[in-house]
Amino acid sequence: MSAPRAIRKLLVANRGEIAVRVIRAAHELGIRTVAVYSDADRTALHVRGAHEAVRLGPAPPAESYLRIDRIVEAMERTGADAVHPGYGFLSERAAFAEAVEAAGKVFVGPPAAAMRAMGDKLSARAAVAGSGVPLVPGAPLAPEAGPAGWLAAAREVGFPLMVKASAGGGGKGMRRVAAEAEVPEAVRRAASEAVTAFGDGTVYLERYLEEPRHVEVQVLADAQGAVLALGERECSVQRRHQKVIEESPSPVVTPDLREAMEAAACAAARACGYRSAGTVEFLVDARRRFYFLEMNTRIQVEHPITEERYGVDLVKEQLRIAQGLPLSFGARPPEPRGHAIEARLCAEDADHGFLPSTGVLGAVQLPGGPGIRVDGHVYADQEVTLHYDNLLVKLVAHAPTRAEAIARLRRALYETRLPGVTTNIPLILRTLDDPRFVSGRYDTSILEHAAPPPADSDDLVPVVAAALALHRRVRPTSVPAAPAGRSLSAWRAQGRSAWGGPA
């Protein structure tokens, strides 16, 4: 165990809401911050919020946020002694962690060896295989084996099955296969997509679980040897393998199942010598059997729901661990409270193939009130482009019960205004009202069969517009009189006239 090393200046090697989130945590700890940005993010919120900012390059990530050399150079130039990678971009690149450490700086994350072991799905399966962690039946695929060898492996695994890329994630390089005749083409297509997305065409086979649920466990591991789990997050509301709504606790996880999953997650973390915050992902089948899926060696997008339930700041814990300090809460995590649910508000048209939406945001209105947390990076006149992830805002609701948390989230969604782009808010609202979601009996296919908006909704627009125009023409222009003995200000008069209520 190395001696504690204080972080005085932190460079945040990311953008968007996670960069804002990390900068806020650092400021609360008295740590100075350095933002990095591309030309497209020159006026971004994370740039405004940091003490210093360094330009990395043009908008394309390959020329800016993925340039390890320029990020290390920015650390040297500003005197930053540590870097937080956030999520995405370089957050799970072992080479980045090694470059930071070679420069004599602190990487706020796990050791490079742990990242390598868990960054590839095949090596991750091998790493946890001897730790008693349940695995989905699967088999590696050798390219040289050809169609005959692939078919033999597929028969051994059983149908239906998934062809999956060994590297990366997010649904890229994945194909569901129901019959033998589909195997050769599925392998070729998955491998080709994996090369394009990750630069690695290695794929493998894995048994497809019917009606699966995607449930993950948050772990924290410090340099003193403590490895603790902070409950589970239900992440089954997905579109194209991208999460949309997450909640904690899971509606289907019993106390016994939770204990078993937490033990397996901690075993997986120990198996790779993990340190920092990480997430172990599982698939849970209809019979509540769970299987290891992968480990994300970084902070997760959905980490706020764990923070709200446990009262733990996971980013601050990452910073503590990186400095060689023990977990702030000791040997046992705090007791969880209530139910938390998060929705990802993205710039996309969910009713037309999830097409990305671009534009300039107008007068942004974000919700508030009891039990509502907003993590975002939006502001009026901000340009939303195609260069980066389309996540704009994360809305988190926390309440004593699941029903109350859903009601709070629904209310917050109705309060939210993000004019200038199309968002997935209507889809989220429909999902919250879906009987399967309300009952808690849903799986990863819920959005595949989500109820579409009313077919004639577009036809109603001109009708409503005409009715509104007529109403404005015929409504009384006189202002209601003030009560006896009171004068009516112009502000009150206008308010009473517009809303038809007491001024």
C-alpha positions in Angstrom: 0.0 0.0 0.0 1.5 3.4 -1.1 1.6 6.4 1.2 -1.3 8.9 1.0 -0.8 11.5 -1.7 -2.9 14.6 -1.6 -4.6 15.9 -4.7 -4.4 19.6 -5.0 -5.3 20.2 -8.7 -7.5 17.8 -10.7 -7.8 17.7 -14.5 -11.1 16.3 -15.6 -10.6 14.5 -18.9 -14.1 14.6 -20.1 -17.0 16.8 -21.1 -20.8 17.2 -20.6 -22.7 16.4 -17.4 -20.1 14.0 -15.9 -17.3 16.7 -16.2 -19.6 19.1 -14.4 -20.4 16.4 -11.8 -16.7 15.7 -11.1 -15.8 19.4 -10.9 -18.5 20.1 -8.4 -17.3 17.2 -6.1 -13.7 18.5 -6.4 -14.6 22.0 -5.5 -16.5 20.8 -2.4 -13.3 19.1 -1.3 -11.2 22.2 -1.9 -9.4 20.8 -4.9 -8.7 23.2 -7.9 -9.9 22.0 -11.2 -8.8 22.0 -14.9 -11.2 21.5 -17.7 -10.3 20.4 -21.2 -12.4 21.1 -24.3 -12.7 20.8 -28.0 -13.5 23.7 -30.3 -17.2 22.6 -30.2 -17.2 22.9 -26.4 -15.4 26.3 -26.0 -18.4 27.8 -24.1 -19.6 24.5 -22.4 -20.7 24.5 -18.8 -17.8 22.4 -17.6 -15.4 24.9 -19.1 -17.1 27.7 -17.3 -17.1 25.8 -14.0 -13.4 24.9 -13.7 -10.7 27.2 -12.4 -8.7 26.7 -15.7 -9.4 25.3 -19.1 -7.1 23.9 -21.9 -8.1 23.5 -25.5 -7.4 19.9 -26.8 -8.2 20.4 -30.5 -11.0 20.2 -33.1 -14.5 18.8 -32.4 -13.9 15.1 -33.5 -13.1 13.1 -30.3 -10.1 11.4 -32.1 -8.5 14.9 -32.3 -9.4 16.1 -28.9 -10.9 14.0 -26.0 -9.2 10.8 -27.1 -5.7 12.3 -27.4 -3.8 10.9 -24.5 -0.7 12.9 -25.4 -2.5 16.2 -25.3 -4.3 15.5 -22.0 -1.0 14.5 -20.3 0.6 17.7 -21.8 -2.3 19.7 -20.4 -1.6 18.2 -16.9 2.0 19.2 -17.2 1.2 22.7 -18.4 -1.3 23.5 -15.6 0.5 21.6 -12.8 -2.4 19.2 -12.3 -1.3 16.3 -10.1 -4.3 14.0 -10.9 -6.8 13.2 -13.6 -10.4 12.0 -13.4 -11.5 10.3 -16.7 -15.3 10.4 -16.0 -17.1 7.8 -18.2 -16.7 7.1 -21.9 -13.8 8.4 -23.9 -10.6 7.2 -22.2 -12.2 6.1 -18.9 -11.5 2.4 -19.5 -8.3 2.6 -21.5 -5.5 1.0 -19.5 -3.0 2.8 -21.8 -4.3 6.2 -20.5 -3.9 5.1 -16.9 -0.3 4.0 -17.6 0.5 7.2 -19.4 -0.7 9.3 -16.5 1.2 7.2 -14.0 4.3 7.4 -16.2 4.1 11.2 -16.0 4.1 11.0 -12.2 0.5 11.9 -11.9 -2.5 10.2 -10.1 -5.1 8.4 -12.1 -8.5 8.5 -10.3 -9.6 5.0 -11.1 -8.6 1.4 -10.9 -5.1 0.0 -11.7 -4.3 -0.5 -15.4 -4.0 -4.3 -14.8 -7.6 -4.4 -13.5 -8.8 -2.4 -16.4 -7.2 -4.8 -18.9 -8.6 -7.8 -17.1 -12.1 -6.5 -17.2 -12.0 -4.4 -20.3 -12.3 -7.5 -22.5 -15.3 -9.7 -22.0 -13.4 -12.9 -22.6 -10.6 -12.1 -20.2 -13.2 -10.8 -17.7 -15.0 -14.2 -17.8 -11.6 -15.9 -17.3 -10.7 -13.6 -14.4 -13.9 -14.4 -12.4 -14.3 -18.0 -13.4 -12.4 -19.3 -10.4 -14.1 -17.0 -7.9 -17.5 -18.7 -7.7 -19.2 -16.0 -9.9 -21.9 -17.6 -12.0 -21.3 -17.3 -15.8 -23.7 -17.5 -18.7 -22.8 -20.6 -20.8 -20.6 -19.4 -23.7 -17.7 -20.2 -26.0 -14.9 -18.3 -27.7 -14.8 -18.2 -31.5 -11.6 -18.5 -33.5 -11.7 -16.7 -36.9 -9.7 -19.5 -38.5 -12.3 -22.1 -37.4 -14.6 -20.9 -40.1 -18.3 -21.5 -40.4 -18.0 -25.2 -39.6 -16.2 -24.5 -36.3 -18.6 -21.7 -35.5 -21.5 -23.9 -35.9 -20.0 -26.6 -33.7 -19.4 -24.0 -30.9 -23.0 -22.7 -31.4 -24.4 -26.2 -31.0 -22.5 -26.6 -27.7 -23.8 -23.3 -26.3 -27.4 -23.9 -27.5 -30.0 -21.8 -29.1 -31.0 -19.0 -29.0 -27.6 -17.4 -28.4 -25.8 -14.1 -28.8 -22.8 -13.3 -30.9 -21.0 -10.6 -28.9 -17.9 -8.5 -29.4 -15.2 -9.2 -26.8 -14.2 -5.5 -26.6 -16.4 -2.5 -26.0 -20.1 -2.5 -25.3 -23.2 -0.4 -25.8 -24.8 -3.0 -28.0 -22.2 -2.7 -30.8 -21.0 -6.0 -32.3 -24.0 -8.0 -31.0 -26.4 -10.3 -32.8 -29.1 -12.5 -31.6 -29.2 -15.9 -33.3 -32.2 -18.2 -33.2 -31.1 -21.0 -35.6 -28.0 -22.7 -37.0 -28.5 -21.2 -40.5 -28.0 -17.7 -39.0 -24.7 -18.3 -37.3 -22.1 -17.6 -40.1 -23.6 -14.3 -41.2 -24.2 -13.2 -37.6 -20.6 -13.9 -36.8 -19.3 -12.0 -39.8 -21.5 -9.0 -39.2 -20.7 -8.8 -35.5 -17.0 -9.1 -36.1 -17.1 -6.4 -38.8 -19.1 -4.0 -36.5 -16.7 -4.7 -33.7 -13.7 -3.8 -35.8 -15.3 -0.5 -36.8 -16.4 0.4 -33.2 -13.5 -0.9 -31.2 -10.7 -1.8 -33.6 -11.0 -5.4 -32.4 -13.0 -8.0 -34.3 -12.9 -10.7 -31.6 -16.3 -12.2 -30.9 -17.7 -15.0 -28.8 -20.9 -16.9 -28.2 -23.1 -16.6 -25.2 -26.4 -18.3 -24.4 -29.4 -15.9 -24.8 -31.5 -15.7 -21.7 -35.2 -15.4 -22.2 -36.9 -12.4 -20.5 -33.6 -11.2 -19.0 -33.3 -8.3 -16.6 -30.1 -6.2 -16.5 -29.2 -5.7 -12.8 -25.8 -4.2 -11.7 -24.1 -3.9 -8.3 -22.0 -0.9 -7.2 -18.7 -1.7 -5.6 -16.1 0.4 -3.9 -12.6 -0.9 -3.1 -9.9 1.1 -1.3 -6.1 0.6 -1.0 -6.5 -0.8 2.6 -8.2 -3.9 1.2 -11.8 -3.1 1.9 -14.2 -4.2 -0.9 -17.8 -3.2 -0.3 -21.1 -3.4 -2.3 -23.7 -0.6 -2.2 -26.8 -2.5 -3.4 -28.1 -3.0 -6.9 -29.5 -0.9 -9.8 -32.2 -2.1 -12.1 -31.2 -1.1 -15.7 -33.6 -3.1 -17.9 -35.3 -0.2 -19.6 -33.0 0.0 -22.6 -33.2 0.9 -26.3 -30.6 -0.7 -28.5 -28.7 -1.8 -25.4 -28.5 1.8 -24.1 -30.1 2.4 -20.7 -32.9 5.0 -20.5 -34.4 4.5 -17.0 -32.7 3.0 -14.0 -34.0 2.4 -10.5 -32.8 1.2 -7.1 -33.6 -1.1 -5.5 -34.7 -3.5 -8.3 -38.4 -4.6 -8.1 -37.4 -8.3 -8.4 -34.4 -8.6 -6.2 -35.1 -10.3 -2.9 -32.9 -9.8 0.2 -31.3 -13.3 -0.4 -30.7 -12.6 -4.0 -29.2 -9.2 -3.2 -26.8 -10.7 -0.7 -25.7 -13.3 -3.2 -25.2 -10.7 -6.0 -23.3 -8.4 -3.7 -21.0 -11.3 -2.7 -20.4 -12.2 -6.3 -19.7 -8.6 -7.2 -17.1 -8.2 -4.5 -15.5 -11.5 -5.5 -15.2 -10.3 -9.0 -13.5 -7.1 -7.8 -11.1 -9.0 -5.7 -10.3 -11.4 -8.5 -8.8 -8.6 -10.6 -7.2 -6.6 -7.8 -9.7 -3.8 -8.1 -9.5 -0.4 -6.5 -11.8 2.7 -6.9 -15.5 2.7 -7.8 -16.7 0.1 -10.2 -19.9 -1.7 -11.3 -20.4 -5.4 -11.8 -23.2 -6.1 -14.3 -25.4 -9.2 -14.2 -28.2 -10.7 -16.2 -31.1 -12.1 -14.1 -33.5 -14.6 -15.8 -37.1 -15.3 -15.2 -36.3 -17.8 -12.4 -34.2 -15.2 -10.6 -30.9 -16.9 -11.4 -28.2 -14.3 -12.0 -25.1 -14.5 -14.3 -22.0 -12.3 -14.6 -22.1 -10.1 -17.7 -19.2 -7.7 -17.4 -17.5 -5.1 -15.1 -17.4 -1.4 -15.8 -14.1 -0.1 -14.5 -15.3 3.5 -14.0 -18.1 5.6 -12.6 -21.5 4.8 -14.2 -23.9 7.2 -15.7 -26.6 6.0 -13.3 -24.5 6.4 -10.1 -26.7 9.1 -8.7 -29.5 6.7 -7.7 -27.1 4.8 -5.5 -25.9 8.1 -4.0 -29.4 9.2 -3.2 -30.3 5.9 -1.5 -27.0 5.5 0.5 -26.1 9.1 1.1 -22.6 8.5 -0.3 -20.8 10.7 -2.8 -19.2 8.1 -5.1 -17.0 10.7 -6.9 -15.6 11.9 -3.6 -15.0 8.3 -2.6 -13.0 7.9 -5.8 -10.9 10.9 -5.0 -10.3 9.6 -1.4 -9.3 6.2 -2.7 -6.9 7.8 -5.3 -5.2 9.7 -2.5 -4.6 6.4 -0.6 -7.3 7.2 2.0 -9.8 4.6 3.3 -13.5 4.7 2.5 -15.2 7.5 4.4 -17.9 5.3 6.0 -15.7 2.6 7.4 -16.1 -1.2 7.1 -19.9 -1.1 6.5 -21.9 1.0 4.0 -24.7 3.1 5.3 -28.2 1.7 5.4 -30.1 2.5 2.2 -33.2 4.7 2.3 -36.3 4.7 0.1 -36.4 4.3 -3.6 -34.5 6.2 -6.4 -35.2 6.4 -10.1 -33.3 8.1 -12.9 -34.3 9.1 -16.4 -31.8 10.0 -19.1 -33.1 12.9 -21.2 -31.5 12.7 -24.6 -31.6 14.8 -27.8 -33.3 12.3 -30.0 -36.7 11.6 -31.7 -37.8 8.4 -30.0 -40.9 8.2 -32.2 -39.0 8.2 -35.4 -36.2 5.6 -35.1 -34.4 7.5 -32.3 -33.0 9.9 -34.9 -30.5 12.3 -33.2 -31.8 15.9 -32.8 -29.6 19.0 -33.1 -30.3 22.7 -32.6 -29.8 25.6 -30.3 -31.5 25.4 -26.9 -34.0 28.1 -26.1 -35.2 29.1 -22.6 -34.3 26.0 -20.6 -36.5 25.2 -17.7 -35.3 22.5 -15.2 -37.4 21.0 -12.4 -36.9 21.2 -8.7 -38.8 20.5 -5.5 -38.6 17.8 -2.8 -36.6 14.7 -3.8 -35.5 15.9 -7.3 -31.9 16.0 -8.4 -30.8 17.4 -11.8 -27.4 16.4 -13.2 -26.9 18.1 -16.6 -24.9 20.5 -18.7 -27.5 22.5 -20.5 -28.1 26.2 -20.7 -30.0 28.7 -22.9 -28.4 29.3 -26.4 -26.3 26.1 -26.1 -25.7 24.4 -29.4 -26.5 20.6 -29.4 -24.4 19.0 -32.1 -23.8 15.5 -33.5 -20.2 15.4 -32.3 -20.8 13.7 -29.0 -23.2 11.7 -26.8 -26.7 13.1 -26.9 -27.3 13.0 -23.2 -28.5 16.4 -22.0 -29.9 15.9 -18.5 -30.3 13.2 -15.9 -33.4 13.6 -13.7 -33.3 11.7 -10.4 -36.2 11.2 -8.1 -35.9 9.9 -4.5 -38.8 9.1 -2.2 -39.8 6.7 0.6 -41.5 4.3 -1.8 -41.3 3.2 -5.5 -44.7 4.6 -6.3 -43.8 8.0 -4.8 -40.5 8.1 -6.6 -42.2 7.4 -10.0 -44.8 10.1 -9.3 -42.0 12.6 -8.5 -40.1 11.8 -11.6 -43.3 12.1 -13.7 -43.9 15.5 -12.2 -40.3 16.6 -12.8 -40.6 15.5 -16.4 -43.7 17.6 -17.0 -41.8 20.6 -15.5 -38.8 20.2 -17.8 -38.5 22.4 -20.9 -35.7 21.9 -23.4 -36.9 23.9 -26.4 -34.8 23.9 -29.6 -34.3 20.1 -29.8 -36.5 17.0 -29.8 -36.1 14.9 -26.7 -37.2 11.4 -25.5 -39.3 12.8 -22.7 -42.6 11.6 -24.3 -41.2 8.0 -24.5 -40.1 8.2 -20.8 -43.5 9.4 -19.7 -45.2 6.6 -21.7 -42.9 4.0 -20.1 -43.6 5.3 -16.6 -47.3 4.7 -17.3 -46.8 1.3 -18.9 -48.5 -1.4 -16.8 -45.5 -3.6 -17.0 -43.2 -0.9 -15.6 -45.7 0.1 -12.9 -46.0 -3.5 -11.7 -42.2 -4.0 -11.8 -42.7 -7.0 -14.1 -40.6 -5.9 -17.1 -37.4 -7.0 -18.8 -34.9 -5.6 -21.3 -37.5 -5.9 -24.1 -39.9 -3.4 -22.6 -39.1 -0.6 -25.1 -39.2 -2.9 -28.1 -43.0 -3.2 -27.5 -43.6 0.3 -26.0 -46.9 1.8 -26.9 -46.5 4.3 -29.7 -48.0 7.8 -29.5 -51.6 8.1 -30.8 -51.6 7.7 -34.5 -53.6 10.8 -35.1 -51.7 13.1 -32.7 -50.2 15.1 -35.6 -53.8 15.7 -36.9 -54.7 17.3 -33.6 -52.1 20.0 -33.9 -53.9 22.3 -36.4 -57.2 21.7 -34.6 -55.7 22.8 -31.3 -53.9 25.7 -32.9 -57.2 26.9 -34.5 -59.1 26.6 -31.3 -56.4 28.5 -29.4 -56.5 31.3 -32.0 -60.3 31.5 -31.9 -60.2 31.6 -28.1 -57.7 34.5 -28.1 -59.9 36.4 -30.6 -63.2 36.1 -28.7 -62.0 36.1 -25.0 -62.9 39.4 -23.1 -60.2 42.0 -23.3 -61.4 43.8 -20.2 -59.5 43.1 -17.0 -61.4 41.8 -14.0 -62.1 44.4 -11.4 -60.1 44.5 -8.2 -61.9 43.5 -5.0 -63.5 46.4 -3.1 -60.9 48.5 -1.4 -57.9 47.1 -3.3 -56.1 48.5 -6.3 -55.1 46.0 -9.0 -51.5 46.4 -10.3 -50.7 45.9 -13.9 -48.8 42.7 -13.1 -51.7 41.2 -11.2 -54.1 42.3 -13.9 -52.1 40.7 -16.6 -51.8 37.5 -14.6 -55.5 37.3 -13.8 -56.4 37.9 -17.5 -53.9 35.2 -18.7 -54.7 32.5 -16.2 -58.3 33.2 -15.4 -57.6 32.9 -11.7 -57.2 35.2 -8.6 -54.5 37.8 -9.1 
